[in-house]
Amino acid sequence: MKTIGLGCCLSYIEEEDLLRFMIKEEVDLVFPLFDGAAETGRITRKAFTEWVVKVYTSRKALAHSLNDTKTAVKQLNKLVTAILIVITIVIWLLLLEVATTKVLLFFSTQLVALAFIIGSTCKNLFESIVFVFVMHPFDVGDRCVVEGVPMLVEEMNLLSTVFLKLDNEKVYYPNSVLATKPISNYFRSPDMGETVEFSIAFSTPVSKIAHLKERIAEYLEQNPQHWSPIHTVVVKEIENMNKLKMALYSNHTITFQEYSERNIRRTAQSLAIKKMLEDLHIDYTLLPQQVLLTKLDKN
């Protein structure tokens, strides 16, 4: 933090402050990571705090991911070790001629019977191993969508995965079941798009619609830390010659991994569009409706 005069502390950091500890190339890489720093040339206390929290959360998620991966590998190692021990014992008995053909036939019969009993379990185990180590669609800390529900991956095991819903409800999924379902991964996705739909009156002049598009473009350009300037405003449908259904398609500078931040930005954008519509006197009213009145006689 900068200090001026008699110990007066200003709650921001400038580029020259970072140059005392970092080289120019590193500062150029780090500075845009702070919200609003690229535009103002200053890192505010709030932006710095948010960045520290984000780094801590990322490191915590990475630590959990590495720990769960080690746990799954250890479980798989125990399973493979047990299988190798059994195979080694059988080979050893054969080499020492301890196991006769009748003994091997007996064990084979028992093994076939066991396969009928635990065959489904072995199948699920194999599918889980393929899912965790080959498909590997997510890591701990990733926000995913399973069956249309956005959830955070909290814990991964060899046979199951624990998810956390937005309301902190825990959901346990067998990995063999997850292997059969489509899974969307927000964390591994590129910067994601947002859609805001609204309706205006069919009688709205084209000049006002053009002015609205200009205002929307200005808003996105004034908030480059939140939105990409690339966007589209389209008329989706003309309904009953009375209403224009429109939509704004824009791109975030983040993924939906940061779900709360996404909601904050979407809300701010929707309110900004509301203000634009009010300033331009663009609205929508229902067509005149027929109303039937019935008089009830009181006896």
C-alpha positions as CSV (number, residue, x, y, z in Angstrom):
1,M,0.0,0.0,0.0
2,K,1.3,3.5,-0.8
3,T,2.1,5.9,2.0
4,I,2.0,9.7,1.6
5,G,3.0,12.4,4.0
6,L,2.4,11.7,7.6
7,G,1.7,8.0,7.4
8,C,-1.4,8.5,5.3
9,C,-2.1,5.1,3.7
10,L,-3.8,4.8,0.3
11,S,-5.5,1.5,-0.4
12,Y,-4.0,0.7,-3.8
13,I,-0.8,-0.6,-5.4
14,E,0.7,0.8,-8.5
15,E,2.9,-0.8,-11.2
16,E,6.1,0.9,-9.9
17,D,5.5,-0.7,-6.5
18,L,5.6,-4.2,-8.1
19,L,8.8,-3.3,-10.1
20,R,10.6,-3.1,-6.7
21,F,10.2,-6.9,-6.4
22,M,9.6,-8.1,-10.0
23,I,11.0,-7.6,-13.4
24,K,9.0,-5.7,-16.1
25,E,7.9,-8.9,-18.0
26,E,6.6,-10.5,-14.8
27,V,4.6,-7.3,-13.8
28,D,3.0,-7.3,-17.3
29,L,1.8,-10.8,-16.8
30,V,0.6,-10.4,-13.2
31,F,-1.1,-7.0,-13.4
32,P,-4.1,-8.1,-15.6
33,L,-4.9,-10.8,-13.1
34,F,-6.3,-8.2,-10.7
35,D,-9.8,-7.0,-11.3
36,G,-9.8,-3.5,-12.9
37,A,-6.0,-3.0,-12.7
38,A,-5.4,-3.1,-16.4
39,E,-7.8,-0.1,-16.9
40,T,-6.9,2.1,-13.9
41,G,-3.2,1.2,-13.5
42,R,-3.8,0.4,-9.8
43,I,-4.5,-2.6,-7.7
44,T,-7.2,-1.9,-5.1
45,R,-7.4,-3.5,-1.7
46,K,-10.6,-5.3,-2.7
47,A,-9.0,-6.7,-6.0
48,F,-5.9,-7.8,-4.1
49,T,-8.0,-9.6,-1.5
50,E,-10.1,-11.3,-4.1
51,W,-7.0,-12.5,-5.9
52,V,-5.4,-13.9,-2.7
53,V,-8.6,-15.8,-1.9
54,K,-8.8,-17.1,-5.5
55,V,-5.2,-18.3,-5.3
56,Y,-5.8,-20.0,-1.9
57,T,-8.9,-21.7,-3.2
58,S,-7.1,-23.0,-6.3
59,R,-4.2,-24.3,-4.3
60,K,-6.5,-26.0,-1.8
61,A,-8.4,-27.7,-4.7
62,L,-5.2,-28.8,-6.2
63,A,-4.0,-30.3,-2.9
64,H,-7.3,-32.2,-2.5
65,S,-7.0,-33.4,-6.1
66,L,-3.5,-34.7,-5.6
67,N,-4.5,-36.4,-2.3
68,D,-7.5,-38.1,-3.9
69,T,-5.5,-39.3,-6.8
70,K,-2.9,-40.8,-4.5
71,T,-5.7,-42.5,-2.6
72,A,-7.2,-44.0,-5.8
73,V,-3.8,-45.2,-6.9
74,K,-3.1,-46.8,-3.5
75,Q,-6.5,-48.6,-3.7
76,L,-5.7,-49.9,-7.2
77,N,-2.2,-50.9,-6.1
78,K,-3.7,-53.0,-3.2
79,L,-6.1,-54.7,-5.7
80,V,-3.3,-55.5,-8.2
81,T,-1.0,-56.7,-5.4
82,A,-3.7,-59.1,-4.2
83,I,-4.2,-60.5,-7.7
84,L,-0.5,-61.0,-8.2
85,I,-0.1,-62.8,-4.9
86,V,-2.8,-65.3,-5.9
87,I,-1.3,-65.8,-9.3
88,T,2.2,-66.2,-7.7
89,I,0.9,-68.8,-5.3
90,V,-0.7,-70.8,-8.1
91,I,2.4,-70.8,-10.2
92,W,4.5,-71.7,-7.1
93,L,2.3,-74.7,-6.4
94,L,2.5,-75.8,-10.1
95,L,6.3,-75.6,-10.1
96,L,6.6,-77.6,-6.9
97,E,4.1,-80.1,-8.3
98,V,2.1,-79.6,-5.1
99,A,-1.1,-78.8,-7.0
100,T,-2.5,-81.7,-9.0
101,T,-4.9,-81.5,-11.8
102,K,-7.8,-82.4,-9.5
103,V,-6.8,-79.6,-7.1
104,L,-6.7,-77.1,-10.0
105,L,-10.0,-78.3,-11.3
106,F,-11.5,-77.9,-7.9
107,F,-10.3,-74.3,-7.6
108,S,-11.4,-73.5,-11.1
109,T,-14.9,-74.7,-10.3
110,Q,-14.9,-72.5,-7.2
111,L,-13.6,-69.6,-9.2
112,V,-16.4,-70.0,-11.8
113,A,-19.0,-70.1,-9.1
114,L,-17.5,-67.0,-7.5
115,A,-17.6,-65.2,-10.9
116,F,-21.4,-65.7,-11.0
117,I,-21.7,-64.2,-7.5
118,I,-19.3,-61.1,-7.8
119,G,-19.3,-60.8,-11.6
120,S,-21.4,-57.6,-11.5
121,T,-19.1,-56.2,-8.8
122,C,-16.0,-57.0,-10.9
123,K,-17.6,-55.3,-14.0
124,N,-18.3,-52.2,-12.0
125,L,-14.8,-52.2,-10.6
126,F,-13.3,-52.4,-14.1
127,E,-15.6,-49.6,-15.4
128,S,-14.6,-47.4,-12.4
129,I,-10.9,-47.9,-13.0
130,V,-11.3,-47.0,-16.7
131,F,-13.4,-43.9,-15.6
132,V,-10.9,-42.6,-13.0
133,F,-7.6,-43.3,-14.8
134,V,-8.5,-43.3,-18.5
135,M,-11.5,-41.0,-19.1
136,H,-10.8,-38.8,-16.1
137,P,-13.4,-36.1,-16.9
138,F,-12.8,-34.0,-13.8
139,D,-10.6,-33.3,-10.8
140,V,-11.4,-32.4,-7.2
141,G,-12.6,-28.7,-7.2
142,D,-14.0,-28.8,-10.7
143,R,-17.6,-27.6,-11.1
144,C,-19.5,-30.0,-13.4
145,V,-23.0,-30.6,-14.6
146,V,-24.4,-34.1,-14.2
147,E,-28.0,-34.8,-15.3
148,G,-28.6,-31.1,-15.6
149,V,-27.5,-30.3,-12.0
150,P,-24.4,-28.1,-11.5
151,M,-22.2,-29.6,-8.7
152,L,-18.7,-29.2,-7.3
153,V,-16.4,-32.3,-7.2
154,E,-15.5,-32.6,-3.5
155,E,-13.9,-36.1,-3.3
156,M,-12.8,-38.8,-5.8
157,N,-12.4,-42.5,-4.8
158,L,-11.8,-45.5,-6.9
159,L,-15.4,-46.7,-6.8
160,S,-17.3,-43.5,-6.1
161,T,-17.3,-39.7,-6.4
162,V,-18.7,-37.2,-3.9
163,F,-20.3,-34.0,-5.3
164,L,-21.5,-30.9,-3.6
165,K,-24.6,-29.1,-4.9
166,L,-25.1,-25.3,-4.8
167,D,-27.0,-25.6,-1.5
168,N,-24.1,-27.7,0.0
169,E,-26.1,-31.0,-0.3
170,K,-23.7,-33.9,-0.8
171,V,-24.4,-36.4,-3.6
172,Y,-22.7,-39.8,-3.9
173,Y,-22.3,-41.3,-7.4
174,P,-20.8,-44.7,-8.3
175,N,-18.1,-44.1,-10.9
176,S,-19.5,-47.0,-13.0
177,V,-22.8,-45.0,-13.2
178,L,-20.9,-41.7,-14.0
179,A,-19.1,-43.5,-16.9
180,T,-22.5,-43.9,-18.7
181,K,-23.6,-40.2,-18.3
182,P,-22.6,-37.1,-20.2
183,I,-20.6,-34.7,-18.0
184,S,-20.0,-31.0,-18.6
185,N,-16.9,-29.6,-17.0
186,Y,-17.0,-25.8,-16.4
187,F,-13.4,-25.6,-15.2
188,R,-11.9,-27.1,-18.3
189,S,-14.2,-25.0,-20.6
190,P,-13.0,-21.8,-22.3
191,D,-14.5,-18.4,-21.5
192,M,-18.3,-19.1,-21.5
193,G,-21.2,-17.2,-23.1
194,E,-24.2,-15.6,-21.5
195,T,-27.7,-15.0,-22.9
196,V,-30.1,-12.3,-21.7
197,E,-33.5,-12.3,-23.3
198,F,-36.0,-9.4,-23.2
199,S,-39.1,-8.3,-25.2
200,I,-40.0,-4.9,-26.6
201,A,-43.0,-3.5,-28.4
202,F,-43.4,-4.2,-32.1
203,S,-43.9,-0.5,-32.8
204,T,-40.4,0.4,-31.4
205,P,-38.6,2.5,-34.1
206,V,-35.6,0.9,-35.8
207,S,-33.5,4.0,-34.7
208,K,-34.1,3.2,-31.1
209,I,-33.1,-0.4,-31.5
210,A,-29.9,0.7,-33.2
211,H,-29.3,3.1,-30.3
212,L,-29.9,0.3,-27.9
213,K,-27.3,-1.8,-29.6
214,E,-24.8,1.0,-29.4
215,R,-25.4,1.4,-25.7
216,I,-25.0,-2.3,-25.1
217,A,-21.7,-2.3,-27.0
218,E,-20.5,0.7,-24.9
219,Y,-21.3,-1.1,-21.7
220,L,-19.3,-4.2,-22.7
221,E,-16.4,-2.1,-23.8
222,Q,-16.4,-0.2,-20.5
223,N,-16.2,-3.5,-18.6
224,P,-13.4,-5.4,-20.3
225,Q,-12.5,-7.2,-17.1
226,H,-15.9,-8.8,-17.1
227,W,-17.0,-9.1,-20.7
228,S,-15.6,-9.7,-24.1
229,P,-16.4,-6.9,-26.6
230,I,-17.6,-9.6,-29.1
231,H,-21.4,-9.9,-28.8
232,T,-24.6,-10.2,-30.8
233,V,-28.0,-8.6,-30.3
234,V,-30.7,-10.5,-32.3
235,V,-34.4,-10.5,-32.9
236,K,-35.4,-14.1,-32.0
237,E,-39.1,-13.9,-32.9
238,I,-42.0,-11.6,-33.8
239,E,-45.0,-12.7,-31.7
240,N,-48.6,-11.8,-32.7
241,M,-47.4,-8.7,-34.6
242,N,-47.2,-7.1,-31.2
243,K,-43.9,-8.1,-29.5
244,L,-40.3,-8.5,-30.6
245,K,-38.4,-11.2,-28.6
246,M,-34.8,-10.1,-28.5
247,A,-31.6,-11.6,-27.0
248,L,-28.1,-10.5,-26.1
249,Y,-25.4,-13.1,-26.6
250,S,-22.1,-12.1,-24.9
251,N,-19.0,-13.8,-23.6
252,H,-17.7,-13.7,-20.0
253,T,-13.9,-13.4,-19.3
254,I,-14.4,-16.4,-16.9
255,T,-16.0,-19.8,-16.9
256,F,-19.0,-20.8,-14.8
257,Q,-16.6,-22.5,-12.4
258,E,-16.9,-19.2,-10.5
259,Y,-20.7,-19.6,-10.2
260,S,-21.4,-16.8,-7.8
261,E,-19.2,-14.3,-9.8
262,R,-21.1,-15.3,-12.9
263,N,-24.4,-14.6,-11.2
264,I,-23.1,-11.2,-10.0
265,R,-22.0,-10.2,-13.5
266,R,-25.2,-11.4,-15.1
267,T,-27.3,-9.5,-12.7
268,A,-25.3,-6.3,-13.3
269,Q,-25.6,-6.7,-17.1
270,S,-29.4,-7.3,-16.8
271,L,-29.9,-4.2,-14.7
272,A,-27.8,-2.2,-17.1
273,I,-30.0,-3.3,-20.0
274,K,-33.1,-2.4,-17.9
275,K,-31.7,1.2,-17.4
276,M,-30.9,1.5,-21.1
277,L,-34.5,0.5,-22.0
278,E,-35.8,3.1,-19.5
279,D,-33.5,5.8,-20.8
280,L,-34.6,5.2,-24.4
281,H,-38.2,4.9,-23.5
282,I,-38.4,1.4,-24.9
283,D,-41.1,-0.7,-23.4
284,Y,-43.7,-3.4,-24.1
285,T,-47.4,-3.3,-23.3
286,L,-50.0,-6.0,-23.8
287,L,-52.6,-5.8,-26.5
288,P,-56.1,-4.6,-25.4
289,Q,-57.8,-7.5,-23.7
290,Q,-61.5,-8.3,-23.8
291,V,-63.1,-8.3,-20.3
292,L,-66.5,-9.9,-19.7
293,L,-68.4,-8.6,-16.7
294,T,-71.2,-10.7,-15.2
295,K,-73.7,-9.2,-12.8
296,L,-74.8,-11.4,-10.0
297,D,-78.3,-10.8,-8.7
298,K,-78.7,-10.9,-5.0
299,N,-81.9,-12.3,-3.7
